[in-house]
């Protein structure tokens, strides 16, 4: 049986050549630039296509116009052409032919030229070109269209070379070549000039070159970019976008190489097209001289004062969740800190510019939050049943659906083969009967379609049933493969990921795209570390003693630093209360007095040795256990792609007996813990 699209195309071509009925035509107009759209380009092309349609006695049923759209773009990237293609697939066909004024309106590259033309031709819609009076319904017309496609692509290359040559010539003459204007300059008469007040004029505007000079002076006086930025903001000087200056942004503008060297490099970036020898294809590198903002002495002074000392980089500790913890203020936590205090710090604590507001989000102890998150993620990945439930993978029911599917598919294939043979025979018989009758072309087509319609309907039902069965089997295979991947992932997690170094944990967190969000942010100590009192009792595995009269009588003579204005017993009671409850210093009840006093004497007594002696003396007294360390209440989101995770495990293992996970279908699902 012949392809229905081929039959439709052949019938449409016959209609076009016979001219027995008026064809429905639409015209497609395209110009490459907005300037052409404002001029006579679209109007001229529309006049030509409308006249051509009228001359051919076709019915003009629509116009599609793409203004300012490149001919190198494909049909789906041109809005109006995409709409034309969508309407072309409607049944019945809304038009029979598309008319363009010139071949280059179709496209300027072979890919853009032919793809949509072929797609229309397959469904029986052709393209006509006004300029050379041809269409692609005949071999001669297709030959002319191929020549137009070659000419359009050659013309595109010529235009490109001409444009690049003009830009090169402009750069060599010192002109402005386009792009972002460097801070401190503006464009005048096709060149970059200083944005400054002219001599002899009283200018109230804030010019950029003047702002850079003022920034240099302030930095020389204050010796700090942040303080210089603060002074500039107080003087009313602003950035180009109207925002306030920050120390880093001011430093970048003043020390910009274009500003310091007073020249702009053209064709020097890594994105320039180069030949096999590494030379630019469209022209040589050009250094465009610019009027200087600073004198040579000022430039040397800036360079000397802005040299940063060379730092010896130490091997940094990997922070597995850096940038993956969402702060209560909406920013992100990043890892850092000294060797002793490893913590996560909210980015909202950094001022964007002098005087900008900052957040008060607490620090997070790195070890605690990393261990908690990794434990929860590892537990999930090691539980195959839980992974299947979260991914919606149920392997039992699809497997049951495969029973008897082979026999059913064979029977459907046999019936489809019989119906296709019957349809081919019926088509031949009907064609002979209609040919013997004295009917026109259109009436003959309708008569043949009526005779073979029942067979086509039955064949369509069989094809739909086979397609549904194939989809069912494909879904069953996909579920079985997904289930196998999840089982293998769980086994790999339990076997290989029980004790991973931080660097490997960080890699897996990135693969999983982990994101941690606080449900109830927990206030922690300075830099996210635990209270020193809590650590003292934890290290010695001691309970917090209850301070009775007998106990106080034992330790009072041992006091080394005695408070003058408050009762030392009250201070000791407050310190023990904090250790017993885990309350922060600032949140202690007022009855214990000033929190700073309590904190001061807690530190003094530990340093002097009194605390150690006192707690040993009270070790036999009645006490309470330390408060349990409550975990942070967080919600963890991650994306699980089993095949990608298994490949990651394979790369990090020395075991060469692992299965190869480069093949097979992949799937991905998002979950929250």
Residue pairs with C-beta under 8 A, 6 or more apart in sequence:
1 420
1 423
1 424
1 427
5 122
5 123
5 124
6 122
8 123
8 124
9 121
9 122
9 123
9 124
11 124
11 445
12 96
12 124
12 125
12 126
12 137
13 124
13 126
13 137
13 138
14 441
15 21
15 23
15 96
15 441
16 23
16 96
16 97
16 126
16 135
16 137
17 137
17 138
18 441
19 57
20 440
20 441
20 442
21 442
22 57
22 58
22 59
23 56
23 58
23 59
23 96
23 97
24 58
24 59
24 61
24 94
24 95
24 96
24 97
25 53
25 56
25 58
25 59
25 60
25 61
25 95
25 96
25 97
25 98
25 99
25 128
26 60
26 61
26 62
26 63
26 64
26 84
26 95
26 97
26 98
26 99
27 46
27 49
27 50
27 53
27 60
27 62
27 63
27 64
27 98
27 99
27 100
28 63
28 64
28 65
28 66
28 80
28 81
28 84
28 98
28 99
28 100
28 105
29 42
29 45
29 46
29 49
29 63
29 64
29 65
29 66
29 100
29 101
29 105
30 65
30 66
30 67
30 69
30 71
30 78
30 81
30 100
30 105
31 37
31 41
31 42
31 45
31 66
31 67
31 68
31 69
32 68
32 69
32 70
32 71
33 68
34 67
34 68
36 42
36 67
36 68
37 67
37 68
42 65
42 67
44 101
45 101
45 102
45 105
46 63
46 65
48 101
48 130
48 131
49 99
49 100
49 101
49 130
50 60
52 99
52 128
52 130
52 133
53 60
53 99
54 60
58 97
61 94
61 95
62 94
62 95
64 80
64 81
64 83
64 84
65 80
66 78
66 79
66 80
66 81
69 77
69 78
69 79
70 108
71 104
71 105
71 106
71 107
71 108
71 109
71 112
71 152
71 156
72 107
72 108
72 109
72 112
72 156
73 107
73 112
74 107
74 111
74 112
74 115
74 116
75 81
75 82
75 85
75 112
75 115
75 116
75 119
76 82
76 85
81 116
84 98
85 116
85 119
85 120
87 94
87 95
88 94
88 95
88 120
88 123
88 125
89 123
93 123
93 124
93 125
95 125
96 124
96 125
96 126
97 125
97 126
97 127
97 128
97 135
98 120
98 125
98 126
98 127
98 128
99 127
99 128
99 129
99 130
100 106
100 127
100 128
100 129
100 130
101 129
101 130
101 131
102 129
102 130
102 131
102 148
103 113
103 129
103 131
103 132
103 145
103 148
103 149
103 151
103 152
104 148
104 151
104 152
104 155
106 112
106 113
106 116
106 117
106 127
106 148
106 149
106 152
107 113
107 114
107 116
107 149
107 152
108 152
108 153
108 155
108 156
109 152
109 153
109 156
110 149
110 153
113 149
113 152
113 153
114 149
117 127
117 136
117 145
120 126
120 127
121 127
121 136
126 135
126 136
126 137
127 135
127 136
127 145
128 134
128 135
129 135
129 144
129 145
129 148
132 144
132 148
134 140
134 141
134 144
134 145
135 141
136 142
136 145
161 282
164 282
164 283
165 282
165 283
167 177
167 178
167 283
168 267
168 282
168 283
168 284
168 286
170 176
170 177
170 190
171 177
171 266
171 267
171 283
171 286
171 288
172 286
174 191
174 288
174 289
175 190
175 191
175 288
176 187
176 190
176 191
176 192
177 266
177 288
181 187
181 192
182 192
182 256
182 258
182 259
182 264
182 290
183 208
183 212
183 240
183 253
183 256
183 259
184 194
184 195
184 208
184 209
184 211
184 212
184 253
184 256
184 259
184 293
185 192
185 193
185 194
185 195
185 208
185 209
185 290
186 192
186 193
186 194
186 195
186 208
187 193
192 264
192 288
192 290
192 291
193 291
194 209
194 291
194 293
195 207
195 208
195 209
196 207
196 208
196 209
196 210
197 203
197 205
197 207
197 210
206 236
206 237
206 238
208 240
209 293
211 232
211 237
212 253
212 254
212 259
212 293
212 294
213 293
213 294
214 232
214 235
214 237
215 228
215 229
215 232
215 237
215 245
215 250
215 253
215 254
216 254
216 294
216 298
216 302
218 227
218 228
218 231
218 232
219 225
219 228
219 250
219 254
219 302
219 305
220 301
220 305
221 228
222 228
222 231
223 305
224 247
225 247
225 248
225 250
225 251
226 246
226 247
226 354
227 247
227 354
228 247
228 250
229 244
229 245
229 246
229 247
229 249
229 250
229 353
229 354
230 245
230 354
230 355
232 245
232 250
233 244
233 245
233 353
233 354
233 355
237 245
238 244
238 245
239 245
239 249
243 353
244 353
244 354
244 355
244 356
245 353
246 351
246 352
246 353
246 354
247 353
247 354
249 353
251 306
253 259
254 302
255 302
255 306
258 264
258 290
259 293
259 294
260 294
260 299
260 302
260 303
262 289
262 290
262 291
262 292
262 293
263 287
263 288
263 289
263 290
264 287
264 288
264 290
265 285
265 286
265 287
265 288
266 285
266 286
266 287
266 288
267 280
267 282
267 283
267 284
267 285
267 286
268 285
272 280
273 280
273 281
273 282
274 280
274 281
275 281
294 302
317 335
317 339
317 342
317 366
317 502
318 502
318 503
318 505
318 506
319 334
319 335
319 336
319 342
319 344
319 366
319 370
319 502
319 506
320 370
320 373
320 374
320 502
320 505
320 506
320 509
321 333
321 335
321 344
321 369
321 370
321 373
321 509
321 514
321 516
322 333
322 334
322 335
322 344
323 332
323 333
323 334
324 332
324 333
324 509
324 514
324 515
324 516
325 332
325 333
325 344
325 364
325 369
325 516
325 517
326 332
326 333
326 515
326 516
326 517
326 518
327 333
327 346
327 347
327 348
327 359
327 361
327 518
328 359
328 361
328 518
328 521
329 346
329 348
329 359
329 361
330 348
331 346
331 347
331 348
331 359
331 361
332 346
332 347
333 344
333 345
333 346
333 347
333 361
333 364
334 344
334 345
334 347
335 342
335 343
335 344
335 345
335 366
336 343
336 344
336 345
337 343
337 345
337 366
337 527
341 527
341 528
341 529
342 365
342 366
342 367
343 363
343 364
343 365
343 366
343 527
343 528
343 529
344 363
344 364
344 366
344 369
344 528
345 363
346 359
346 361
348 358
348 359
348 361
349 358
349 359
349 361
350 358
351 358
361 521
362 521
362 522
362 523
362 524
362 528
363 524
363 526
363 527
363 528
363 529
364 524
364 528
364 632
365 524
365 527
365 528
365 529
365 530
366 528
368 528
368 629
368 631
368 632
369 516
369 632
369 634
370 502
370 505
372 631
372 632
372 634
373 509
373 514
373 516
373 634
373 636
374 500
374 505
376 636
376 673
377 509
377 512
377 514
377 636
377 638
377 673
378 493
378 497
378 498
380 386
380 387
380 671
380 673
381 387
381 489
381 490
381 493
381 497
381 640
381 645
382 490
382 493
382 494
382 497
383 490
384 486
384 487
384 489
384 490
384 491
387 393
387 486
387 489
387 490
387 640
388 394
388 395
388 483
388 486
390 669
390 671
391 482
391 486
391 640
391 667
391 669
391 671
392 669
393 479
393 482
393 483
393 486
394 479
395 479
395 480
395 483
398 475
398 476
398 479
398 480
399 476
399 480
401 472
401 476
402 473
402 476
405 469
405 472
405 473
408 469
409 466
409 469
409 470
409 473
412 462
412 465
412 466
412 469
413 466
415 462
416 459
416 462
416 463
416 466
419 455
419 458
419 459
419 462
420 459
422 455
423 452
423 455
423 456
423 459
426 451
426 452
426 455
427 448
427 452
430 447
430 448
430 451
430 452
431 448
433 451
434 444
434 447
434 448
435 444
437 444
437 447
439 447
478 665
478 667
481 664
481 665
482 642
482 667
485 642
485 643
485 646
485 664
485 667
486 642
488 642
488 646
488 659
489 640
489 642
489 645
489 646
492 645
492 646
492 649
496 649
496 652
496 653
497 508
497 649
500 508
504 652
507 648
507 652
508 645
508 648
511 641
511 644
511 645
511 648
512 638
512 639
512 640
512 645
513 638
513 639
514 636
514 637
514 638
515 636
515 637
515 638
516 634
516 635
516 636
517 634
517 635
517 636
517 637
518 632
518 633
518 634
518 635
519 633
519 634
519 635
520 633
521 632
522 630
522 632
522 633
523 584
524 530
525 531
525 584
530 629
531 578
531 579
531 582
532 602
532 606
533 575
533 578
533 579
533 602
534 579
534 582
534 626
534 627
536 579
536 606
536 611
537 543
537 544
537 579
537 626
538 626
540 615
542 615
542 619
542 623
543 623
543 624
543 625
543 626
544 576
544 579
544 580
544 623
544 624
544 625
544 626
545 551
545 576
545 615
545 618
545 619
545 621
545 622
545 623
546 621
546 622
546 623
546 624
547 569
547 572
547 573
547 576
547 618
548 621
548 622
550 621
551 617
551 618
551 621
552 569
552 572
554 617
554 618
555 572
555 613
555 614
555 617
555 618
556 568
556 569
558 610
558 613
558 614
558 617
559 568
559 605
559 610
560 604
560 605
560 608
560 609
560 610
561 601
561 604
561 605
561 608
561 610
562 568
563 571
563 597
563 601
566 593
566 597
570 592
570 593
571 592
571 593
571 597
571 598
571 601
572 614
573 592
574 588
574 592
574 593
574 598
575 598
575 601
575 602
577 583
577 588
577 589
577 592
578 584
578 585
578 588
578 598
579 626
580 624
580 626
580 627
581 627
582 626
582 627
585 595
585 596
585 598
585 599
586 595
588 595
588 598
592 598
602 611
605 611
605 614
606 612
635 672
635 673
636 672
636 673
637 670
637 671
637 672
637 673
638 670
638 671
638 673
639 668
639 669
639 670
640 668
640 669
640 670
640 671
641 666
641 667
641 668
642 666
642 667
643 661
643 664
643 666
644 666
646 661
647 661
647 662
649 658
650 658
650 660
650 661
